Amino acid sequence: MTCTEFLALLDDLIDDTVTAEIRAEIEHHMHKCEHCEVIFNTTRKTIEIYRSHEIFDLPPGLRERLHAAIMARCKKGC
């Protein structure tokens, strides 16, 4: 399995709609590919946080720096 094939199956993997055979191939690929493993774990965790409706307050300094960085990037053209 390639990383491109992995990415094409990521939604189905997260939705748990892949066959056992495909799941085994994906898991084998993730054991060899740290990049895809990170993508899977990060995507899954992001969805879990979104679904839980948890609100995370950022420290004031971090919030201001993040906002300034986003605005600076948008002014340059995203």
N, CA, C and O atoms as a GROMACS GRO file, in nm:
protein
  312
    1MET      N    1   0.085  -0.118   0.000
    1MET     CA    2   0.000   0.000   0.000
    1MET      C    3   0.089   0.123   0.000
    1MET      O    4   0.191   0.127   0.068
    2THR      N    5   0.048   0.223  -0.078
    2THR     CA    6   0.122   0.349  -0.082
    2THR      C    7   0.053   0.450   0.009
    2THR      O    8  -0.059   0.428   0.055
    3CYS      N    9   0.121   0.560   0.034
    3CYS     CA   10   0.062   0.666   0.115
    3CYS      C   11  -0.061   0.724   0.046
    3CYS      O   12  -0.158   0.759   0.112
    4THR      N   13  -0.057   0.735  -0.085
    4THR     CA   14  -0.172   0.787  -0.161
    4THR      C   15  -0.292   0.695  -0.144
    4THR      O   16  -0.404   0.742  -0.126
    5GLU      N   17  -0.270   0.565  -0.151
    5GLU     CA   18  -0.379   0.469  -0.131
    5GLU      C   19  -0.433   0.479   0.012
    5GLU      O   20  -0.553   0.472   0.036
    6PHE      N   21  -0.341   0.495   0.107
    6PHE     CA   22  -0.381   0.511   0.246
    6PHE      C   23  -0.472   0.632   0.262
    6PHE      O   24  -0.578   0.623   0.324
    7LEU      N   25  -0.431   0.746   0.206
    7LEU     CA   26  -0.511   0.868   0.217
    7LEU      C   27  -0.649   0.853   0.153
    7LEU      O   28  -0.747   0.907   0.202
    8ALA      N   29  -0.654   0.778   0.043
    8ALA     CA   30  -0.782   0.756  -0.025
    8ALA      C   31  -0.878   0.674   0.062
    8ALA      O   32  -0.999   0.685   0.048
    9LEU      N   33  -0.822   0.592   0.150
    9LEU     CA   34  -0.905   0.506   0.236
    9LEU      C   35  -0.924   0.561   0.377
    9LEU      O   36  -0.994   0.500   0.458
   10LEU      N   37  -0.864   0.674   0.406
   10LEU     CA   38  -0.866   0.727   0.543
   10LEU      C   39  -1.008   0.750   0.594
   10LEU      O   40  -1.039   0.710   0.707
   11ASP      N   41  -1.094   0.812   0.516
   11ASP     CA   42  -1.232   0.834   0.561
   11ASP      C   43  -1.303   0.704   0.594
   11ASP      O   44  -1.369   0.692   0.697
   12ASP      N   45  -1.288   0.606   0.505
   12ASP     CA   46  -1.352   0.476   0.529
   12ASP      C   47  -1.295   0.407   0.652
   12ASP      O   48  -1.367   0.339   0.725
   13LEU      N   49  -1.166   0.423   0.674
   13LEU     CA   50  -1.103   0.364   0.792
   13LEU      C   51  -1.160   0.427   0.918
   13LEU      O   52  -1.196   0.356   1.012
   14ILE      N   53  -1.168   0.558   0.920
   14ILE     CA   54  -1.219   0.627   1.038
   14ILE      C   55  -1.367   0.595   1.061
   14ILE      O   56  -1.412   0.581   1.174
   15ASP      N   57  -1.442   0.582   0.951
   15ASP     CA   58  -1.584   0.547   0.962
   15ASP      C   59  -1.606   0.398   0.988
   15ASP      O   60  -1.719   0.354   1.007
   16ASP      N   61  -1.498   0.322   0.989
   16ASP     CA   62  -1.501   0.178   1.013
   16ASP      C   63  -1.587   0.104   0.910
   16ASP      O   64  -1.667   0.018   0.945
   17THR      N   65  -1.568   0.140   0.782
   17THR     CA   66  -1.644   0.075   0.676
   17THR      C   67  -1.552  -0.003   0.581
   17THR      O   68  -1.595  -0.041   0.472
   18VAL      N   69  -1.428  -0.027   0.621
   18VAL     CA   70  -1.338  -0.107   0.538
   18VAL      C   71  -1.348  -0.254   0.578
   18VAL      O   72  -1.384  -0.287   0.691
   19THR      N   73  -1.315  -0.340   0.484
   19THR     CA   74  -1.315  -0.483   0.514
   19THR      C   75  -1.199  -0.517   0.607
   19THR      O   76  -1.106  -0.438   0.623
   20ALA      N   77  -1.205  -0.632   0.666
   20ALA     CA   78  -1.098  -0.676   0.755
   20ALA      C   79  -0.966  -0.687   0.678
   20ALA      O   80  -0.860  -0.657   0.731
   21GLU      N   81  -0.974  -0.728   0.553
   21GLU     CA   82  -0.853  -0.742   0.470
   21GLU      C   83  -0.790  -0.605   0.444
   21GLU      O   84  -0.668  -0.589   0.457
   22ILE      N   85  -0.871  -0.508   0.409
   22ILE     CA   86  -0.821  -0.373   0.383
   22ILE      C   87  -0.767  -0.313   0.512
   22ILE      O   88  -0.662  -0.248   0.511
   23ARG      N   89  -0.838  -0.333   0.622
   23ARG     CA   90  -0.790  -0.282   0.752
   23ARG      C   91  -0.652  -0.338   0.784
   23ARG      O   92  -0.565  -0.266   0.832
   24ALA      N   93  -0.632  -0.467   0.759
   24ALA     CA   94  -0.502  -0.529   0.785
   24ALA      C   95  -0.394  -0.465   0.698
   24ALA      O   96  -0.283  -0.441   0.746
   25GLU      N   97  -0.425  -0.438   0.572
   25GLU     CA   98  -0.328  -0.373   0.482
   25GLU      C   99  -0.293  -0.233   0.532
   25GLU      O  100  -0.177  -0.193   0.532
   26ILE      N  101  -0.395  -0.160   0.574
   26ILE     CA  102  -0.375  -0.024   0.624
   26ILE      C  103  -0.289  -0.027   0.750
   26ILE      O  104  -0.194   0.050   0.763
   27GLU      N  105  -0.322  -0.115   0.841
   27GLU     CA  106  -0.247  -0.124   0.967
   27GLU      C  107  -0.102  -0.164   0.940
   27GLU      O  108  -0.010  -0.113   1.004
   28HIS      N  109  -0.081  -0.254   0.846
   28HIS     CA  110   0.055  -0.293   0.809
   28HIS      C  111   0.131  -0.172   0.754
   28HIS      O  112   0.247  -0.149   0.789
   29HIS      N  113   0.065  -0.095   0.670
   29HIS     CA  114   0.128   0.025   0.614
   29HIS      C  115   0.162   0.124   0.725
   29HIS      O  116   0.272   0.180   0.726
   30MET      N  117   0.070   0.147   0.818
   30MET     CA  118   0.095   0.243   0.925
   30MET      C  119   0.210   0.199   1.016
   30MET      O  120   0.281   0.283   1.071
   31HIS      N  121   0.229   0.069   1.032
   31HIS     CA  122   0.341   0.022   1.113
   31HIS      C  123   0.474   0.054   1.047
   31HIS      O  124   0.575   0.072   1.115
   32LYS      N  125   0.474   0.062   0.914
   32LYS     CA  126   0.596   0.095   0.841
   32LYS      C  127   0.611   0.244   0.813
   32LYS      O  128   0.722   0.290   0.788
   33CYS      N  129   0.501   0.319   0.817
   33CYS     CA  130   0.501   0.459   0.774
   33CYS      C  131   0.454   0.549   0.889
   33CYS      O  132   0.334   0.561   0.915
   34GLU      N  133   0.548   0.611   0.955
   34GLU     CA  134   0.516   0.697   1.068
   34GLU      C  135   0.431   0.816   1.024
   34GLU      O  136   0.343   0.860   1.098
   35HIS      N  137   0.456   0.867   0.905
   35HIS     CA  138   0.380   0.982   0.854
   35HIS      C  139   0.230   0.949   0.847
   35HIS      O  140   0.148   1.027   0.895
   36CYS      N  141   0.195   0.837   0.789
   36CYS     CA  142   0.054   0.799   0.778
   36CYS      C  143  -0.007   0.767   0.915
   36CYS      O  144  -0.125   0.793   0.938
   37GLU      N  145   0.072   0.711   1.002
   37GLU     CA  146   0.023   0.684   1.138
   37GLU      C  147  -0.012   0.814   1.209
   37GLU      O  148  -0.114   0.822   1.278
   38VAL      N  149   0.072   0.915   1.193
   38VAL     CA  150   0.045   1.046   1.254
   38VAL      C  151  -0.080   1.108   1.192
   38VAL      O  152  -0.163   1.164   1.264
   39ILE      N  153  -0.093   1.098   1.061
   39ILE     CA  154  -0.213   1.152   0.994
   39ILE      C  155  -0.338   1.085   1.048
   39ILE      O  156  -0.436   1.153   1.079
   40PHE      N  157  -0.336   0.953   1.059
   40PHE     CA  158  -0.452   0.881   1.109
   40PHE      C  159  -0.486   0.923   1.252
   40PHE      O  160  -0.601   0.956   1.282
   41ASN      N  161  -0.386   0.922   1.339
   41ASN     CA  162  -0.411   0.954   1.480
   41ASN      C  163  -0.458   1.098   1.498
   41ASN      O  164  -0.548   1.125   1.577
   42THR      N  165  -0.398   1.190   1.425
   42THR     CA  166  -0.435   1.331   1.435
   42THR      C  167  -0.576   1.354   1.382
   42THR      O  168  -0.654   1.427   1.444
   43THR      N  169  -0.608   1.294   1.270
   43THR     CA  170  -0.741   1.309   1.212
   43THR      C  171  -0.847   1.251   1.304
   43THR      O  172  -0.951   1.313   1.329
   44ARG      N  173  -0.820   1.132   1.355
   44ARG     CA  174  -0.916   1.067   1.446
   44ARG      C  175  -0.938   1.152   1.572
   44ARG      O  176  -1.051   1.170   1.616
   45LYS      N  177  -0.830   1.202   1.629
   45LYS     CA  178  -0.840   1.282   1.751
   45LYS      C  179  -0.914   1.413   1.724
   45LYS      O  180  -0.994   1.457   1.807
   46THR      N  181  -0.888   1.475   1.610
   46THR     CA  182  -0.958   1.599   1.574
   46THR      C  183  -1.108   1.575   1.565
   46THR      O  184  -1.187   1.656   1.613
   47ILE      N  185  -1.146   1.466   1.503
   47ILE     CA  186  -1.288   1.433   1.491
   47ILE      C  187  -1.349   1.406   1.629
   47ILE      O  188  -1.460   1.450   1.657
   48GLU      N  189  -1.277   1.336   1.714
   48GLU     CA  190  -1.327   1.308   1.849
   48GLU      C  191  -1.349   1.438   1.927
   48GLU      O  192  -1.450   1.454   1.995
   49ILE      N  193  -1.255   1.531   1.916
   49ILE     CA  194  -1.268   1.659   1.987
   49ILE      C  195  -1.387   1.736   1.932
   49ILE      O  196  -1.466   1.792   2.008
   50TYR      N  197  -1.399   1.740   1.801
   50TYR     CA  198  -1.510   1.812   1.738
   50TYR      C  199  -1.644   1.754   1.782
   50TYR      O  200  -1.737   1.827   1.816
   51ARG      N  201  -1.653   1.623   1.783
   51ARG     CA  202  -1.780   1.558   1.820
   51ARG      C  203  -1.814   1.575   1.967
   51ARG      O  204  -1.931   1.573   2.004
   52SER      N  205  -1.713   1.591   2.051
   52SER     CA  206  -1.739   1.604   2.194
   52SER      C  207  -1.781   1.745   2.232
   52SER      O  208  -1.826   1.768   2.345
   53HIS      N  209  -1.768   1.839   2.140
   53HIS     CA  210  -1.804   1.978   2.162
   53HIS      C  211  -1.726   2.041   2.278
   53HIS      O  212  -1.773   2.134   2.342
   54GLU      N  213  -1.608   1.989   2.303
   54GLU     CA  214  -1.525   2.047   2.408
   54GLU      C  215  -1.472   2.182   2.359
   54GLU      O  216  -1.434   2.196   2.243
   55ILE      N  217  -1.470   2.277   2.447
   55ILE     CA  218  -1.415   2.408   2.415
   55ILE      C  219  -1.286   2.422   2.494
   55ILE      O  220  -1.281   2.405   2.615
   56PHE      N  221  -1.182   2.455   2.420
   56PHE     CA  222  -1.052   2.471   2.483
   56PHE      C  223  -1.015   2.618   2.481
   56PHE      O  224  -1.006   2.680   2.375
   57ASP      N  225  -0.995   2.674   2.598
   57ASP     CA  226  -0.954   2.813   2.607
   57ASP      C  227  -0.802   2.822   2.592
   57ASP      O  228  -0.727   2.750   2.658
   58LEU      N  229  -0.761   2.910   2.504
   58LEU     CA  230  -0.619   2.933   2.486
   58LEU      C  231  -0.574   3.040   2.582
   58LEU      O  232  -0.650   3.132   2.613
   59PRO      N  233  -0.452   3.031   2.630
   59PRO     CA  234  -0.399   3.138   2.714
   59PRO      C  235  -0.400   3.269   2.633
   59PRO      O  236  -0.375   3.267   2.512
   60PRO      N  237  -0.428   3.382   2.697
   60PRO     CA  238  -0.439   3.509   2.625
   60PRO      C  239  -0.320   3.539   2.533
   60PRO      O  240  -0.340   3.580   2.419
   61GLY      N  241  -0.201   3.519   2.579
   61GLY     CA  242  -0.083   3.547   2.497
   61GLY      C  243  -0.079   3.460   2.372
   61GLY      O  244  -0.047   3.509   2.263
   62LEU      N  245  -0.110   3.334   2.387
   62LEU     CA  246  -0.109   3.242   2.274
   62LEU      C  247  -0.219   3.277   2.175
   62LEU      O  248  -0.197   3.275   2.054
   63ARG      N  249  -0.334   3.310   2.224
   63ARG     CA  250  -0.447   3.347   2.139
   63ARG      C  251  -0.410   3.469   2.053
   63ARG      O  252  -0.437   3.471   1.933
   64GLU      N  253  -0.349   3.568   2.115
   64GLU     CA  254  -0.311   3.690   2.042
   64GLU      C  255  -0.203   3.660   1.937
   64GLU      O  256  -0.211   3.711   1.825
   65ARG      N  257  -0.104   3.580   1.972
   65ARG     CA  258   0.003   3.546   1.876
   65ARG      C  259  -0.052   3.465   1.760
   65ARG      O  260  -0.015   3.487   1.645
   66LEU      N  261  -0.140   3.372   1.790
   66LEU     CA  262  -0.199   3.290   1.686
   66LEU      C  263  -0.284   3.375   1.592
   66LEU      O  264  -0.275   3.360   1.470
   67HIS      N  265  -0.364   3.462   1.647
   67HIS     CA  266  -0.447   3.551   1.566
   67HIS      C  267  -0.359   3.639   1.477
   67HIS      O  268  -0.388   3.655   1.358
   68ALA      N  269  -0.254   3.696   1.533
   68ALA     CA  270  -0.164   3.783   1.456
   68ALA      C  271  -0.096   3.705   1.344
   68ALA      O  272  -0.082   3.756   1.232
   69ALA      N  273  -0.055   3.582   1.371
   69ALA     CA  274   0.010   3.500   1.269
   69ALA      C  275  -0.087   3.465   1.157
   69ALA      O  276  -0.049   3.467   1.040
   70ILE      N  277  -0.210   3.434   1.191
   70ILE     CA  278  -0.311   3.402   1.088
   70ILE      C  279  -0.339   3.525   1.003
   70ILE      O  280  -0.345   3.515   0.880
   71MET      N  281  -0.357   3.639   1.066
   71MET     CA  282  -0.386   3.761   0.992
   71MET      C  283  -0.269   3.800   0.902
   71MET      O  284  -0.290   3.845   0.789
   72ALA      N  285  -0.146   3.784   0.951
   72ALA     CA  286  -0.028   3.817   0.869
   72ALA      C  287  -0.022   3.724   0.748
   72ALA      O  288   0.009   3.768   0.637
   73ARG      N  289  -0.049   3.599   0.769
   73ARG     CA  290  -0.048   3.503   0.658
   73ARG      C  291  -0.157   3.535   0.556
   73ARG      O  292  -0.133   3.527   0.435
   74CYS      N  293  -0.274   3.572   0.602
   74CYS     CA  294  -0.383   3.604   0.511
   74CYS      C  295  -0.354   3.731   0.431
   74CYS      O  296  -0.392   3.742   0.315
   75LYS      N  297  -0.286   3.826   0.492
   75LYS     CA  298  -0.252   3.949   0.421
   75LYS      C  299  -0.150   3.921   0.309
   75LYS      O  300  -0.150   3.990   0.207
   76LYS      N  301  -0.065   3.820   0.328
   76LYS     CA  302   0.033   3.782   0.226
   76LYS      C  303  -0.035   3.706   0.113
   76LYS      O  304   0.016   3.700   0.001
   77GLY      N  305  -0.148   3.649   0.141
   77GLY     CA  306  -0.219   3.566   0.044
   77GLY      C  307  -0.199   3.419   0.076
   77GLY      O  308  -0.090   3.364   0.057
   78CYS      N  309  -0.303   3.359   0.124
   78CYS     CA  310  -0.296   3.218   0.168
   78CYS      C  311  -0.268   3.123   0.054
   78CYS      O  312  -0.259   3.002   0.076
   0.00000   0.00000   0.00000
